[in-house]
């Protein structure tokens, strides 16, 4: 029964993707990548939320609590909560910059803003290569989670075959109508994911007669202690990832689909309501911990194992579909982000009318690489997640320069990114002790110092004395938020 329900819901998702083809310009690259900036509040909301709450939410979050205790949830919840007010103020400005420079990607914004300046192409390439490099492990997260979800159906199928099926589905969503298909399917995905999380959480509470018995029984097994070093890591990670969250390439692309900056602002106001799902995930994780439903399996199986232990077959089909679509839509979003990064920014000579076709080839190659990494270089979801953020948040100083610092130097921005990225990876590989501070935050501080010093030095060499008033108070007029 679980397989029948799962298959029916996947077919329904493909039908929604096909329905998204109607009423737009199928040959337009801009429509394929950012829906010609036509999405209203609802579609932007479901598209962006669909990428915020991915397979890491339904699989990785309860798996982290199962393996590391309740303290794991502090940084996870903290950075998402802090990201919302950051996005409320930052994202409308990013949308306006995208509109101003007719951008599809963040490197497009850099290219347009610094047009005519020496080093503009170097900055565009630096941002493009960094985005592609750090997006690769993000796909690995999705494939790993999807395989866990599909195994919950009881299929005795090799992980390689499941990964190939997932890649084919993700490619179909992209090929059918570009970013419109994930936006339509995200509506179904959110309904299924919320239903799966709430149903499983309520079943866990009902099975033990209330919430308190679950926490009391799991108290001895759960690690709920934070020492000073862990606290420093938690707080620095919350700050670092909140600053960079909206600069993930697929999130920027989702912002660019909106028809106005007010549309972006309205969607940010209601997104925090999705945080209501997390208490149900916590309860489910503690139930799995106390009742040993995972057995000898990996911690990432905690949610699915608890669901299989508590629920009938038809409900397992809903849960597997919701979890799988969560990963598939983010995979599709990553593919749609990498496509223009390669076809527009890495190889800028490709004509716009050919970018859609080239993107499909790029997408197929990216999916194959992600499958290989998932199967032959498996990594804990938490580790991969942090590694990806090392690179993405380093865009933050450059974005601030576009929005506020009119005379920033593009070479300084590019050098800041490269130095920060290299240092973060070196610190990570060498396990350099930084007294618990998140490696990425250290890199970000170094990045900001390089951008500030480099831009100041460039102005001095030009014979221009920098204004003693902080240039952050002099934003470019074209990027002023509307009244």
URFENSUL-V461875 format. One record per pair of residues at least 12 apart in sequence whose C-alpha atoms are under 8 Angstrom apart, sorted by the first residue. I is the first residue (numbers start at 1). GAP is how many residues later the second one is. D is the distance in Angstrom with one decimal. If there is no record, write none. Layout:
I;GAP;D + I;GAP;D
This chain:
1;312;5.5 + 1;313;5.5 + 1;316;7.4 + 2;151;6.4 + 2;311;4.6 + 2;312;4.8 + 2;313;7.0 + 2;314;5.6 + 2;315;4.1 + 2;316;7.7 + 3;150;6.5 + 3;314;6.0 + 4;313;7.3 + 5;309;6.1 + 5;312;5.0 + 5;313;6.6 + 6;311;4.5 + 6;312;6.1 + 6;314;6.7 + 6;315;5.3 + 9;309;7.7 + 9;312;6.6 + 10;311;6.8 + 13;172;5.6 + 13;175;7.1 + 14;159;7.4 + 14;171;7.8 + 16;165;7.2 + 16;168;6.1 + 16;169;5.9 + 17;156;6.3 + 17;159;6.8 + 17;160;7.4 + 17;163;7.6 + 17;164;4.3 + 17;165;7.1 + 17;167;6.4 + 17;168;6.2 + 18;158;6.5 + 18;159;7.6 + 18;163;7.3 + 20;157;6.8 + 20;160;5.8 + 20;161;5.6 + 20;164;6.5 + 21;155;7.2 + 21;156;5.5 + 21;159;7.5 + 21;160;7.6 + 26;151;7.3 + 27;326;7.2 + 27;329;7.9 + 28;325;7.0 + 28;328;8.0 + 29;323;6.3 + 29;324;6.6 + 29;326;6.4 + 29;327;5.6 + 30;74;7.2 + 31;147;7.6 + 31;148;7.9 + 32;145;6.3 + 32;146;4.4 + 32;147;5.9 + 32;148;7.5 + 32;324;7.1 + 33;71;6.9 + 33;145;6.0 + 33;146;5.7 + 33;220;7.6 + 33;303;6.4 + 33;304;7.9 + 33;307;7.5 + 34;70;6.6 + 34;145;6.3 + 34;219;6.4 + 34;220;7.1 + 34;222;6.1 + 34;223;4.7 + 35;143;8.0 + 35;144;6.5 + 35;145;6.4 + 35;222;5.6 + 36;221;6.7 + 37;219;6.1 + 37;220;4.2 + 37;221;5.1 + 37;222;5.0 + 38;219;6.2 + 38;220;5.9 + 38;221;4.8 + 39;218;5.6 + 39;219;4.8 + 39;220;5.6 + 40;218;6.1 + 40;219;6.1 + 40;223;6.4 + 41;217;7.3 + 41;222;5.2 + 41;223;7.1 + 41;225;6.8 + 41;226;6.0 + 42;225;7.6 + 43;140;6.0 + 43;141;7.3 + 44;139;7.5 + 44;210;6.8 + 44;211;7.3 + 44;213;6.9 + 44;214;6.1 + 44;219;7.9 + 44;220;7.5 + 44;223;7.0 + 45;222;5.2 + 45;223;7.9 + 45;226;7.4 + 46;137;6.4 + 46;140;5.7 + 46;141;5.9 + 46;144;7.6 + 47;135;6.8 + 47;136;4.6 + 47;137;7.9 + 47;139;6.0 + 47;207;6.7 + 48;203;6.5 + 48;206;5.8 + 48;207;7.5 + 49;222;6.9 + 50;136;5.6 + 50;139;7.5 + 50;140;6.8 + 50;276;6.9 + 50;279;7.1 + 50;280;7.3 + 51;199;7.8 + 51;200;7.2 + 51;275;7.8 + 51;278;7.1 + 51;279;5.4 + 51;282;7.5 + 53;273;7.3 + 54;88;7.8 + 54;272;4.8 + 54;273;5.7 + 54;276;6.5 + 55;86;7.7 + 55;87;6.0 + 55;90;5.8 + 55;91;7.3 + 55;268;6.0 + 55;269;7.3 + 55;271;5.2 + 55;272;4.8 + 56;85;7.2 + 56;86;7.5 + 56;89;7.1 + 56;325;7.3 + 58;135;7.8 + 58;139;7.4 + 58;223;7.4 + 58;245;7.2 + 58;265;6.5 + 59;86;6.3 + 59;89;8.0 + 59;90;8.0 + 59;241;5.8 + 59;242;7.1 + 59;243;7.6 + 59;244;6.2 + 59;245;7.7 + 59;264;7.7 + 60;85;7.6 + 60;240;5.8 + 60;321;6.4 + 60;322;7.4 + 61;12;7.2 + 61;15;7.6 + 61;220;7.6 + 62;219;5.9 + 62;220;6.3 + 62;222;7.3 + 62;223;4.9 + 62;238;7.3 + 62;240;6.5 + 62;241;6.2 + 63;222;7.0 + 63;236;4.8 + 63;237;4.2 + 63;238;6.6 + 63;239;5.5 + 63;240;7.0 + 64;235;7.1 + 64;236;7.3 + 64;318;7.8 + 65;217;7.3 + 65;220;6.3 + 65;221;7.7 + 66;156;7.6 + 66;219;5.6 + 66;220;6.7 + 66;222;7.4 + 66;223;5.9 + 66;233;6.1 + 66;236;6.8 + 67;232;5.8 + 68;154;7.3 + 68;155;6.0 + 69;153;4.7 + 69;154;4.3 + 69;155;5.5 + 70;152;6.9 + 70;153;6.6 + 70;154;5.3 + 70;212;8.0 + 71;152;7.2 + 71;153;5.3 + 71;154;6.8 + 71;155;6.9 + 74;160;7.2 + 75;159;5.3 + 75;160;7.0 + 75;162;6.7 + 75;163;5.5 + 76;162;7.6 + 78;160;5.7 + 79;158;7.4 + 79;159;4.2 + 79;160;6.5 + 79;162;6.0 + 79;163;4.9 + 80;158;8.0 + 80;162;6.4 + 81;191;7.1 + 82;156;7.5 + 82;157;7.6 + 82;160;5.7 + 83;158;7.8 + 83;159;4.3 + 83;160;6.7 + 83;162;6.5 + 83;163;7.7 + 84;184;6.5 + 84;187;7.6 + 84;188;7.0 + 86;156;7.2 + 86;157;6.9 + 87;159;6.6 + 87;181;6.9 + 88;176;8.0 + 88;177;5.7 + 88;180;5.5 + 88;181;7.2 + 89;176;7.9 + 91;155;7.5 + 91;164;7.0 + 91;170;8.0 + 91;173;6.9 + 91;174;7.5 + 92;169;4.7 + 92;170;7.2 + 92;172;5.9 + 92;173;6.3 + 92;389;7.4 + 93;168;7.5 + 93;310;7.1 + 93;386;6.6 + 93;387;7.7 + 93;388;6.6 + 94;158;7.9 + 94;161;7.8 + 94;309;7.9 + 95;160;6.2 + 95;161;5.6 + 95;163;7.8 + 95;165;7.6 + 95;166;6.1 + 95;169;7.8 + 96;165;6.6 + 96;383;6.2 + 96;385;7.8 + 97;12;6.6 + 97;306;7.6 + 97;382;6.4 + 98;158;6.5 + 99;157;7.7 + 100;378;7.6 + 101;12;7.1 + 103;153;7.9 + 104;149;6.5 + 104;152;7.0 + 104;236;7.4 + 105;144;7.0 + 105;147;7.0 + 105;148;6.3 + 105;232;7.5 + 105;235;7.1 + 105;236;6.7 + 106;21;7.9 + 106;143;7.0 + 106;146;6.9 + 107;16;7.8 + 107;17;5.0 + 107;18;7.7 + 107;20;5.9 + 107;21;6.1 + 107;234;7.7 + 107;238;6.8 + 108;16;7.3 + 108;237;7.1 + 110;13;7.1 + 110;14;6.2 + 110;288;8.0 + 110;292;7.3 + 111;12;7.7 + 111;13;5.9 + 113;289;6.6 + 114;296;7.0 + 117;293;7.8 + 118;292;7.7 + 118;293;7.8 + 119;291;5.6 + 119;292;5.2 + 120;290;5.9 + 120;291;7.4 + 122;288;7.9 + 122;289;7.1 + 122;292;6.9 + 123;287;5.9 + 123;288;6.5 + 123;290;7.0 + 123;291;4.9 + 124;221;6.8 + 125;220;6.8 + 125;221;6.2 + 126;288;6.0 + 126;291;7.6 + 126;292;7.3 + 127;268;7.4 + 127;287;7.4 + 127;290;7.7 + 128;213;6.0 + 128;214;7.7 + 128;217;6.5 + 128;218;6.5 + 129;217;7.6 + 130;261;6.4 + 130;262;7.6 + 131;117;7.9 + 131;118;6.9 + 131;260;7.3 + 131;261;6.7 + 132;206;6.3 + 132;209;7.4 + 134;253;7.6 + 134;254;4.9 + 134;255;7.7 + 134;257;6.0 + 134;258;7.1 + 135;199;7.1 + 135;203;7.9 + 135;253;6.7 + 136;230;7.7 + 136;233;7.9 + 136;234;6.5 + 137;233;7.3 + 137;236;8.0 + 137;247;6.1 + 137;248;7.8 + 137;251;6.6 + 138;246;7.1 + 138;247;6.9 + 138;250;6.6 + 139;192;6.0 + 139;195;7.2 + 139;228;7.9 + 139;231;5.8 + 140;230;5.4 + 140;231;7.1 + 140;233;6.5 + 140;234;5.3 + 141;233;7.9 + 141;240;5.8 + 141;243;7.1 + 141;244;7.6 + 142;185;4.7 + 142;186;7.1 + 142;188;7.2 + 142;189;6.5 + 143;20;6.4 + 143;23;7.4 + 143;184;7.1 + 143;227;7.6 + 143;228;7.0 + 143;231;6.6 + 144;230;6.3 + 145;155;7.9 + 145;178;7.9 + 145;179;7.7 + 145;182;6.9 + 146;17;7.8 + 146;20;7.4 + 146;177;7.0 + 146;178;5.1 + 146;181;6.1 + 146;182;7.7 + 147;12;6.5 + 147;15;6.3 + 147;16;6.7 + 148;152;7.5 + 148;153;6.4 + 148;156;7.7 + 149;155;6.6 + 149;171;5.3 + 149;174;6.2 + 149;175;6.2 + 150;12;7.5 + 150;170;6.2 + 150;174;7.3 + 152;152;5.8 + 152;153;7.0 + 152;156;7.0 + 152;164;7.6 + 152;168;6.8 + 153;163;6.8 + 153;164;7.0 + 153;167;6.9 + 159;216;7.6 + 160;211;7.8 + 160;215;7.0 + 163;208;6.3 + 164;207;7.4 + 166;162;6.9 + 167;200;6.1 + 167;201;7.9 + 167;204;7.9 + 169;159;7.3 + 170;158;5.5 + 170;159;7.0 + 170;161;6.2 + 170;162;5.2 + 171;161;6.9 + 171;192;7.2 + 171;193;7.1 + 173;159;6.6 + 174;158;5.9 + 174;161;7.5 + 174;162;7.0 + 174;186;7.9 + 175;185;6.8 + 178;158;7.1 + 179;154;7.4 + 179;157;7.0 + 182;147;5.8 + 182;150;6.9 + 182;151;7.3 + 185;144;7.8 + 186;143;7.1 + 189;132;8.0 + 189;133;5.6 + 189;136;5.7 + 189;137;6.4 + 190;132;7.4 + 190;136;8.0 + 191;131;7.9 + 192;126;6.4 + 192;127;7.0 + 192;129;7.2 + 192;130;4.6 + 193;126;6.9 + 193;129;4.5 + 193;130;6.3 + 193;133;7.5 + 194;83;6.9 + 195;124;7.8 + 196;119;7.7 + 196;122;6.5 + 196;123;4.7 + 196;126;6.8 + 197;80;6.7 + 197;83;6.3 + 197;84;6.5 + 197;122;7.8 + 198;79;6.9 + 198;82;6.0 + 200;80;7.6 + 200;84;6.8 + 200;106;7.6 + 200;107;5.7 + 200;110;7.4 + 200;111;7.4 + 201;79;4.5 + 201;80;6.4 + 201;82;6.0 + 201;83;5.2 + 202;78;7.2 + 203;107;6.4 + 203;108;7.4 + 204;79;7.1 + 204;80;6.1 + 204;83;6.3 + 204;102;8.0 + 204;106;7.0 + 205;78;7.4 + 207;103;7.9 + 211;72;7.3 + 214;69;7.1 + 214;72;6.4 + 214;73;6.0 + 214;76;7.5 + 215;68;7.8 + 215;71;6.7 + 217;73;6.3 + 218;68;6.0 + 218;69;7.6 + 218;71;6.6 + 218;72;5.2 + 221;68;7.4 + 221;69;7.4 + 222;67;7.8 + 229;206;6.4 + 229;207;4.7 + 229;208;7.9 + 230;206;6.3 + 231;205;7.8 + 232;203;7.8 + 232;204;5.4 + 232;205;5.7 + 233;203;4.8 + 233;204;4.9 + 233;205;5.5 + 236;201;5.9 + 236;202;5.6 + 236;205;6.8 + 237;200;7.8 + 237;201;5.5 + 237;204;7.5 + 240;153;7.2 + 240;198;7.7 + 240;200;6.8 + 240;201;5.4 + 241;148;6.6 + 241;152;7.0 + 243;150;6.6 + 243;153;7.1 + 244;145;7.1 + 244;148;6.1 + 244;149;3.9 + 244;150;7.4 + 244;151;7.5 + 244;152;6.4 + 245;144;7.9 + 245;147;7.9 + 245;148;7.2 + 247;145;6.3 + 247;146;6.7 + 247;148;6.9 + 247;149;7.4 + 248;144;5.8 + 248;145;7.9 + 249;85;7.6 + 249;88;5.8 + 250;83;5.6 + 250;84;5.8 + 250;86;7.4 + 250;87;5.3 + 253;84;6.9 + 281;22;7.7 + 284;19;6.4 + 284;22;6.8 + 285;17;6.2 + 285;18;6.4 + 285;21;7.9 + 287;19;7.2 + 288;14;5.9 + 288;15;7.3 + 288;17;7.4 + 288;18;5.5 + 289;13;7.8 + 293;12;5.9 + 293;13;6.1 + 293;16;6.9 + 294;12;7.6 + 304;15;8.0 + 307;12;8.0 + 335;28;5.3 + 335;31;7.3 + 335;32;7.9 + 336;23;7.8 + 336;27;7.6 + 338;24;7.7 + 338;25;7.4 + 339;19;7.6 + 339;20;4.5 + 339;21;7.4 + 339;23;6.0 + 339;24;6.4 + 340;15;7.3 + 340;19;6.8 + 342;17;7.9 + 342;20;7.8 + 343;12;5.7 + 343;15;6.7 + 343;16;6.7 + 387;38;8.0 + 389;51;7.4 + 390;31;6.8 + 390;34;6.4 + 390;35;7.9 + 390;49;7.7 + 390;50;4.9 + 391;30;5.7 + 391;49;8.0 + 393;47;7.8 + 393;51;7.4 + 394;23;5.7 + 394;26;7.0 + 394;27;7.4 + 394;49;7.8 + 394;50;5.9 + 394;53;7.1 + 395;22;7.0 + 397;16;7.4 + 397;50;7.4 + 397;51;6.0 + 397;54;7.4 + 398;15;5.9 + 403;72;6.3 + 403;73;7.0 + 403;76;6.6 + 404;67;6.8 + 404;68;5.0 + 404;69;7.3 + 404;70;6.5 + 404;71;4.3 + 404;72;6.5 + 405;66;5.5 + 405;67;5.7 + 405;69;7.4 + 405;70;6.7 + 406;65;7.4 + 406;68;7.9 + 406;69;7.0 + 406;70;6.6 + 407;48;7.4 + 408;43;7.6 + 408;44;7.8 + 408;47;5.1 + 409;42;7.5 + 409;45;7.0 + 409;46;4.8 + 409;49;6.9 + 411;43;7.9 + 412;38;6.5 + 412;39;4.9 + 412;40;7.9 + 412;42;4.9 + 412;43;6.1 + 413;34;8.0 + 413;37;7.6 + 413;38;5.2 + 415;35;7.4 + 415;36;7.8 + 416;30;7.4 + 416;31;4.4 + 416;32;7.0 + 416;33;8.0 + 416;34;5.3 + 416;35;5.8 + 417;30;6.2 + 419;24;7.9 + 419;28;7.1 + 420;20;8.0 + 420;23;4.6 + 420;24;6.4 + 420;26;6.6 + 420;27;5.6 + 421;22;7.1 + 423;20;6.6 + 424;15;5.9 + 424;16;5.9 + 424;18;8.0 + 424;19;5.9 + 427;12;6.9
